[in-house]
């Protein structure tokens, strides 16, 4: 890895870690935040929902903007917006300002995240790209696991009031450092896109496809909103099919736009590439399941067993560390083992989920220490590290660099939508079972749903692996005279 590549990673990965951490850290600080500013349950829910919605809606559009106008520009803009939102959130006097600030943070995350994936595609190749995506996988795993621990630690050290505020304010100096280093360390080509005249050999000036942008944004919003705002009642789920129809219309629009000679927001030919189609489907399905683990584990440990926030957060620490180690190791050998590593990782993750469910049953029935979750959830983290970053590398391997940002945005949108749907379903299962059979049965039922979803993700990986082998056999068959 060259000195320039190391600088790109240093500039890019820290703000991406920040943006992902802001998803997981909030779960632990919510009670103190609610008491501090006197927020209702509905208002505090939007601290989670507003961020996630804005994050998901902006991903693909921001990715395409980076492709056209320069990924460095959009990255620095995203970090700046995220820093502004974090500052406002940390100083918020009331729930309204806090929720507006969280939406601003979500917009910033949506702007910066696809630029990171795009720059990995643009500046890293071959085995070095696998290592870079391994570091990206490390960031994902650590951010999920360390968020609750960091949030609980800040509250323990700084107290209820400044503990939750510092969880936002800590982003500001980190973001400022990333902006300054980005200006000096990102290469000049990162500030030039395929739609700018500054490109040395510019193509026909590309357009931004504003109709496609609006259609996908509205469709994504309508699909995600019901799963994030469940308190509105059953009627809100009628928005899901409406959103799905808009997405279908968006696909038709993109195809028509391309046929007319325009530069579509997402080139639908990407989905004819087997590696991209199956890889994007696998990661979307995987994220329907896995993120819900940490929600129901926190509910079980804190509400069911009376654990303090910091102790509940510590349960996820081995999972985060093993996920980080596995992602690093997998990134070095992913091009050697290919999709087999992804399928193996999904299988190991599934084993950890099933083992965790059995452990809860053993704890409820025979008093086995619940701290064995450190081991079983650690196995889950190990599988995640082996699956997510290699899948990212393989999925984007055949994507043209001109669409690296938008294709990365498509993948991350699938993850955000999958996460929203999955957490909504797994928490619904938990809250339906808990009054009837208790917290132990509720978390086991939640683990059961998660295991089923991961099985489906594994099936997608196995089908892709089988089709890849069939294609290789055909290509290696001798030509008959």
ZAPADO-524453 format. One line per field, with one value per residue (C-alpha): residue in one letter; x, y, z; chain. Coordinates in steps of 0.2 Angstrom, whole numbers, plus 5000, padded with zeros to 4 digits. Layout:
N
residuo	(A; ...) .
u	(X; ...) .
v	(Y; ...) .
w	(Z; ...) .
cadena	(A; ...) .
***
This chain:
481
residuo	(X; X; X; X; X; X; X; X; X; X; X; X; X; X; X; X; X; X; X; X; X; X; X; X; X; X; X; X; X; X; X; X; X; X; X; X; X; X; X; X; X; X; X; X; X; X; X; X; X; X; X; X; X; X; X; X; X; X; X; X; X; X; X; X; X; X; X; X; X; X; X; X; X; X; X; X; X; X; X; X; X; X; X; X; X; X; X; X; X; X; X; X; X; X; X; X; X; X; X; X; X; X; X; X; X; X; X; X; X; X; X; X; X; X; X; X; X; X; X; X; X; X; X; X; X; X; X; X; X; X; X; X; X; X; X; X; X; X; X; X; X; X; X; X; X; X; X; X; X; X; X; X; X; X; X; X; X; X; X; X; X; X; X; X; X; X; X; X; X; X; X; X; X; X; X; X; X; X; X; X; X; X; X; X; X; X; X; X; X; X; X; X; X; X; X; X; X; X; X; X; X; X; X; X; X; X; X; X; X; X; X; X; X; X; X; X; X; X; X; X; X; X; X; X; X; X; X; X; X; X; X; X; X; X; X; X; X; X; X; X; X; X; X; X; X; X; X; X; X; X; X; X; X; X; X; X; X; X; X; X; X; X; X; X; X; X; X; X; X; X; X; X; X; X; X; X; X; X; X; X; X; X; X; X; X; X; X; X; X; X; X; X; X; X; X; X; X; X; X; X; X; X; X; X; X; X; X; X; X; X; X; X; X; X; X; X; X; X; X; X; X; X; X; X; X; X; X; X; X; X; X; X; X; X; X; X; X; X; X; X; X; X; X; X; X; X; X; X; X; X; X; X; X; X; X; X; X; X; X; X; X; X; X; X; X; X; X; X; X; X; X; X; X; X; X; X; X; X; X; X; X; X; X; X; X; X; X; X; X; X; X; X; X; X; X; X; X; X; X; X; X; X; X; X; X; X; X; X; X; X; X; X; X; X; X; X; X; X; X; X; X; X; X; X; X; X; X; X; X; X; X; X; X; X; X; X; X; X; X; X; X; X; X; X; X; X; X; X; X; X; X; X; X; X; X; X; X; X; X; X; X; X; X; X; X; X; X; X; X; X; X; X; X; X; X; X; X; X; X; X; X) .
u	(5000; 5007; 5009; 4995; 4984; 4987; 4983; 4967; 4962; 4966; 4956; 4941; 4939; 4938; 4923; 4914; 4917; 4910; 4894; 4891; 4895; 4881; 4868; 4873; 4878; 4861; 4853; 4862; 4861; 4842; 4835; 4847; 4844; 4825; 4826; 4838; 4827; 4810; 4806; 4791; 4793; 4787; 4800; 4814; 4810; 4814; 4831; 4834; 4822; 4826; 4845; 4842; 4829; 4840; 4855; 4846; 4837; 4853; 4865; 4862; 4860; 4876; 4885; 4881; 4885; 4902; 4905; 4900; 4907; 4922; 4921; 4933; 4921; 4906; 4916; 4922; 4904; 4897; 4909; 4906; 4887; 4889; 4900; 4887; 4873; 4883; 4887; 4869; 4863; 4876; 4870; 4851; 4839; 4824; 4818; 4813; 4831; 4838; 4828; 4832; 4850; 4849; 4842; 4856; 4868; 4860; 4861; 4880; 4882; 4872; 4884; 4900; 4898; 4896; 4911; 4922; 4916; 4919; 4937; 4941; 4936; 4945; 4962; 4964; 4965; 4968; 4973; 4976; 4958; 4953; 4964; 4956; 4938; 4944; 4948; 4931; 4923; 4933; 4925; 4908; 4911; 4919; 4907; 4892; 4900; 4909; 4895; 4885; 4901; 4907; 4890; 4889; 4906; 4904; 4888; 4897; 4912; 4903; 4886; 4869; 4868; 4885; 4887; 4874; 4879; 4897; 4892; 4888; 4900; 4915; 4912; 4916; 4935; 4937; 4927; 4937; 4953; 4946; 4941; 4959; 4968; 4956; 4961; 4980; 4980; 4966; 4974; 4969; 4959; 4947; 4941; 4937; 4922; 4917; 4904; 4916; 4926; 4942; 4944; 4959; 4950; 4931; 4917; 4901; 4896; 4886; 4869; 4862; 4846; 4835; 4819; 4828; 4835; 4817; 4809; 4822; 4822; 4803; 4802; 4815; 4807; 4790; 4797; 4808; 4796; 4783; 4796; 4804; 4787; 4777; 4768; 4757; 4746; 4743; 4738; 4756; 4761; 4751; 4765; 4776; 4768; 4766; 4785; 4789; 4778; 4788; 4805; 4798; 4794; 4811; 4819; 4809; 4813; 4832; 4831; 4822; 4833; 4848; 4840; 4837; 4856; 4856; 4867; 4856; 4858; 4861; 4866; 4853; 4866; 4875; 4861; 4865; 4882; 4880; 4893; 4884; 4866; 4869; 4881; 4869; 4855; 4865; 4871; 4853; 4846; 4860; 4856; 4838; 4844; 4860; 4858; 4842; 4853; 4860; 4843; 4835; 4851; 4850; 4832; 4834; 4849; 4843; 4824; 4824; 4839; 4842; 4860; 4866; 4869; 4888; 4888; 4875; 4886; 4901; 4893; 4895; 4914; 4921; 4910; 4916; 4934; 4933; 4923; 4937; 4951; 4941; 4938; 4956; 4962; 4948; 4952; 4970; 4964; 4947; 4953; 4960; 4945; 4931; 4913; 4916; 4923; 4907; 4896; 4907; 4906; 4887; 4887; 4898; 4887; 4872; 4880; 4883; 4865; 4858; 4871; 4865; 4847; 4852; 4862; 4847; 4837; 4850; 4851; 4832; 4831; 4846; 4854; 4869; 4879; 4872; 4890; 4893; 4885; 4902; 4908; 4892; 4890; 4909; 4906; 4893; 4905; 4918; 4906; 4901; 4919; 4922; 4906; 4903; 4920; 4924; 4906; 4909; 4925; 4917; 4901; 4910; 4924; 4916; 4908; 4915; 4924; 4912; 4898; 4908; 4899; 4881; 4884; 4891; 4876; 4864; 4872; 4872; 4854; 4850; 4858; 4849; 4832; 4836; 4841; 4825; 4814; 4823; 4824; 4805; 4801; 4812; 4807; 4789; 4792; 4800; 4786; 4773; 4781; 4787; 4770; 4765; 4780; 4793; 4809; 4819; 4806; 4805; 4824; 4824; 4809; 4819; 4835; 4824; 4818; 4836; 4842; 4829; 4834; 4853; 4848; 4841; 4856; 4867; 4856; 4859; 4877; 4877; 4867; 4879; 4894; 4886; 4882; 4900; 4907; 4895; 4901; 4919; 4916; 4908; 4923; 4935; 4927; 4938; 4931; 4925; 4929) .
v	(5000; 5017; 5032; 5041; 5026; 5026; 5045; 5042; 5028; 5039; 5054; 5043; 5030; 5040; 5051; 5035; 5027; 5043; 5042; 5024; 5026; 5039; 5025; 5013; 5025; 5033; 5018; 5019; 5038; 5039; 5038; 5052; 5062; 5061; 5066; 5080; 5089; 5083; 5074; 5063; 5045; 5050; 5065; 5054; 5041; 5053; 5055; 5038; 5039; 5056; 5052; 5035; 5042; 5056; 5044; 5032; 5044; 5053; 5039; 5035; 5053; 5058; 5044; 5049; 5068; 5062; 5052; 5068; 5082; 5075; 5063; 5074; 5089; 5078; 5070; 5086; 5094; 5078; 5079; 5098; 5095; 5081; 5092; 5106; 5094; 5086; 5103; 5108; 5091; 5092; 5110; 5107; 5115; 5106; 5090; 5100; 5107; 5090; 5081; 5094; 5092; 5073; 5075; 5087; 5073; 5060; 5071; 5073; 5054; 5051; 5063; 5056; 5038; 5033; 5044; 5033; 5017; 5026; 5031; 5013; 5008; 5022; 5022; 5004; 4988; 4970; 4963; 4980; 4984; 4969; 4975; 4992; 4985; 4974; 4990; 4997; 4981; 4984; 5001; 4994; 4980; 4991; 5006; 4994; 4986; 5001; 5013; 5007; 5005; 5023; 5030; 5021; 5026; 5045; 5045; 5036; 5049; 5065; 5062; 5062; 5080; 5081; 5063; 5062; 5079; 5074; 5059; 5071; 5085; 5073; 5072; 5090; 5091; 5074; 5081; 5097; 5087; 5076; 5092; 5100; 5083; 5080; 5097; 5092; 5073; 5068; 5068; 5081; 5069; 5066; 5084; 5081; 5071; 5063; 5078; 5092; 5102; 5101; 5083; 5081; 5072; 5076; 5066; 5074; 5084; 5072; 5077; 5074; 5065; 5076; 5066; 5050; 5058; 5063; 5047; 5036; 5048; 5048; 5029; 5025; 5037; 5029; 5012; 5016; 5028; 5015; 5004; 5019; 5028; 5013; 5023; 5031; 5016; 5001; 5013; 5019; 5003; 5007; 5018; 5003; 4997; 5015; 5017; 5000; 5006; 5022; 5012; 5001; 5017; 5024; 5008; 5011; 5029; 5025; 5013; 5025; 5039; 5029; 5024; 5043; 5046; 5053; 5049; 5040; 5041; 5022; 5012; 4997; 4987; 4985; 4973; 4962; 4959; 4943; 4948; 4965; 4959; 4944; 4953; 4968; 4956; 4946; 4962; 4969; 4952; 4951; 4968; 4964; 4952; 4956; 4974; 4969; 4958; 4972; 4980; 4965; 4960; 4978; 4976; 4959; 4964; 4981; 4979; 4960; 4957; 4975; 4977; 4995; 5003; 5001; 4983; 4979; 4988; 4978; 4962; 4967; 4972; 4955; 4954; 4971; 4966; 4949; 4957; 4969; 4956; 4944; 4959; 4963; 4945; 4942; 4957; 4950; 4933; 4937; 4937; 4919; 4911; 4922; 4920; 4904; 4915; 4925; 4910; 4903; 4919; 4919; 4901; 4906; 4921; 4910; 4898; 4912; 4918; 4900; 4897; 4914; 4908; 4892; 4901; 4912; 4896; 4888; 4904; 4905; 4886; 4881; 4898; 4897; 4913; 4925; 4932; 4917; 4929; 4937; 4921; 4917; 4935; 4935; 4920; 4931; 4945; 4934; 4928; 4946; 4951; 4936; 4940; 4959; 4966; 4952; 4953; 4972; 4969; 4955; 4964; 4980; 4971; 4973; 4990; 5004; 5017; 5031; 5022; 5018; 5031; 5027; 5008; 5010; 5021; 5007; 4994; 5005; 5010; 4992; 4990; 5005; 4999; 4982; 4988; 4998; 4984; 4971; 4981; 4985; 4966; 4959; 4972; 4969; 4950; 4954; 4965; 4953; 4938; 4947; 4950; 4933; 4923; 4934; 4942; 4926; 4919; 4936; 4937; 4918; 4922; 4937; 4927; 4914; 4928; 4934; 4916; 4913; 4929; 4924; 4907; 4917; 4927; 4912; 4904; 4919; 4917; 4898; 4901; 4914; 4902; 4888; 4899; 4906; 4888; 4884; 4899; 4894; 4877; 4883; 4895; 4881; 4868; 4864; 4871; 4857; 4857) .
w	(5000; 4995; 5006; 4996; 4998; 5017; 5018; 5008; 5021; 5036; 5029; 5024; 5037; 5053; 5047; 5041; 5058; 5066; 5055; 5059; 5077; 5078; 5074; 5088; 5102; 5103; 5110; 5126; 5129; 5125; 5143; 5149; 5134; 5137; 5155; 5151; 5138; 5143; 5127; 5124; 5118; 5101; 5100; 5106; 5093; 5080; 5087; 5079; 5064; 5058; 5057; 5048; 5036; 5030; 5029; 5018; 5007; 5002; 4999; 4980; 4975; 4985; 4977; 4960; 4964; 4969; 4953; 4943; 4953; 4963; 4977; 4988; 4986; 4992; 5006; 5013; 5011; 5020; 5035; 5036; 5037; 5049; 5061; 5060; 5065; 5079; 5086; 5086; 5093; 5108; 5112; 5109; 5122; 5117; 5107; 5091; 5089; 5093; 5080; 5067; 5071; 5069; 5052; 5047; 5054; 5043; 5028; 5031; 5034; 5017; 5008; 5015; 5016; 4997; 4993; 5004; 4995; 4978; 4983; 4988; 4970; 4962; 4971; 4977; 4965; 4967; 4984; 4990; 4987; 4997; 5012; 5010; 5011; 5026; 5035; 5030; 5037; 5053; 5054; 5052; 5065; 5078; 5076; 5080; 5095; 5103; 5102; 5117; 5127; 5123; 5126; 5143; 5147; 5143; 5154; 5168; 5168; 5163; 5171; 5164; 5157; 5148; 5145; 5132; 5125; 5123; 5113; 5099; 5103; 5102; 5083; 5080; 5083; 5073; 5059; 5058; 5058; 5044; 5033; 5035; 5031; 5017; 5009; 5010; 5008; 4996; 4978; 4965; 4955; 4970; 4967; 4949; 4943; 4926; 4924; 4926; 4913; 4924; 4919; 4908; 4895; 4898; 4891; 4886; 4901; 4912; 4920; 4937; 4932; 4944; 4940; 4945; 4961; 4967; 4962; 4972; 4987; 4988; 4986; 4999; 5011; 5009; 5011; 5027; 5036; 5042; 5050; 5059; 5064; 5070; 5083; 5069; 5068; 5055; 5041; 5039; 5032; 5016; 5011; 5009; 4992; 4987; 4989; 4980; 4965; 4965; 4965; 4950; 4941; 4945; 4937; 4921; 4921; 4923; 4908; 4897; 4902; 4897; 4880; 4876; 4878; 4896; 4910; 4923; 4942; 4942; 4927; 4928; 4918; 4934; 4940; 4925; 4933; 4943; 4956; 4960; 4959; 4971; 4982; 4985; 4988; 5001; 5010; 5011; 5017; 5030; 5037; 5039; 5052; 5061; 5067; 5077; 5088; 5098; 5100; 5108; 5118; 5126; 5129; 5137; 5148; 5154; 5155; 5159; 5169; 5176; 5169; 5169; 5152; 5152; 5157; 5143; 5131; 5136; 5130; 5112; 5114; 5110; 5095; 5089; 5091; 5083; 5068; 5066; 5066; 5055; 5042; 5042; 5039; 5026; 5016; 5013; 5006; 4998; 4980; 4984; 4991; 4984; 4988; 4998; 5012; 5012; 5013; 5027; 5036; 5035; 5042; 5057; 5060; 5060; 5072; 5084; 5084; 5087; 5101; 5109; 5109; 5117; 5130; 5135; 5136; 5147; 5158; 5160; 5164; 5174; 5179; 5167; 5167; 5154; 5152; 5141; 5128; 5127; 5118; 5107; 5101; 5098; 5086; 5077; 5076; 5069; 5055; 5051; 5049; 5037; 5027; 5025; 5019; 5007; 5000; 4998; 4988; 4977; 4974; 4968; 4959; 4941; 4943; 4932; 4942; 4934; 4944; 4960; 4971; 4965; 4966; 4983; 4987; 4981; 4992; 5007; 5004; 5004; 5021; 5028; 5022; 5027; 5044; 5047; 5041; 5051; 5068; 5066; 5064; 5077; 5090; 5086; 5088; 5105; 5111; 5106; 5115; 5131; 5139; 5136; 5140; 5148; 5142; 5140; 5127; 5119; 5115; 5109; 5097; 5091; 5088; 5079; 5066; 5064; 5061; 5048; 5039; 5039; 5032; 5017; 5015; 5015; 5002; 4991; 4993; 4989; 4973; 4968; 4972; 4962; 4947; 4947; 4947; 4932; 4923; 4926; 4920; 4904; 4901; 4903; 4892; 4877; 4860; 4849; 4831) .
cadena	(A; A; A; A; A; A; A; A; A; A; A; A; A; A; A; A; A; A; A; A; A; A; A; A; A; A; A; A; A; A; A; A; A; A; A; A; A; A; A; A; A; A; A; A; A; A; A; A; A; A; A; A; A; A; A; A; A; A; A; A; A; A; A; A; A; A; A; A; A; A; A; A; A; A; A; A; A; A; A; A; A; A; A; A; A; A; A; A; A; A; A; A; A; A; A; A; A; A; A; A; A; A; A; A; A; A; A; A; A; A; A; A; A; A; A; A; A; A; A; A; A; A; A; A; A; A; A; A; A; A; A; A; A; A; A; A; A; A; A; A; A; A; A; A; A; A; A; A; A; A; A; A; A; A; A; A; A; A; A; A; A; A; A; A; A; A; A; A; A; A; A; A; A; A; A; A; A; A; A; A; A; A; A; A; A; A; A; A; A; A; A; A; A; A; A; A; A; A; A; A; A; A; A; A; A; A; A; A; A; A; A; A; A; A; A; A; A; A; A; A; A; A; A; A; A; A; A; A; A; A; A; A; A; A; A; A; A; A; A; A; A; A; A; A; A; A; A; A; A; A; A; A; A; A; A; A; A; A; A; A; A; A; A; A; A; A; A; A; A; A; A; A; A; A; A; A; A; A; A; A; A; A; A; A; A; A; A; A; A; A; A; A; A; A; A; A; A; A; A; A; A; A; A; A; A; A; A; A; A; A; A; A; A; A; A; A; A; A; A; A; A; A; A; A; A; A; A; A; A; A; A; A; A; A; A; A; A; A; A; A; A; A; A; A; A; A; A; A; A; A; A; A; A; A; A; A; A; A; A; A; A; A; A; A; A; A; A; A; A; A; A; A; A; A; A; A; A; A; A; A; A; A; A; A; A; A; A; A; A; A; A; A; A; A; A; A; A; A; A; A; A; A; A; A; A; A; A; A; A; A; A; A; A; A; A; A; A; A; A; A; A; A; A; A; A; A; A; A; A; A; A; A; A; A; A; A; A; A; A; A; A; A; A; A; A; A; A; A; A; A; A; A; A; A; A; A; A; A; A; A; A; A; A; A; A; A; A; A; A; A; A; A; A; A; A; A; A; A; A; A; A) .
***
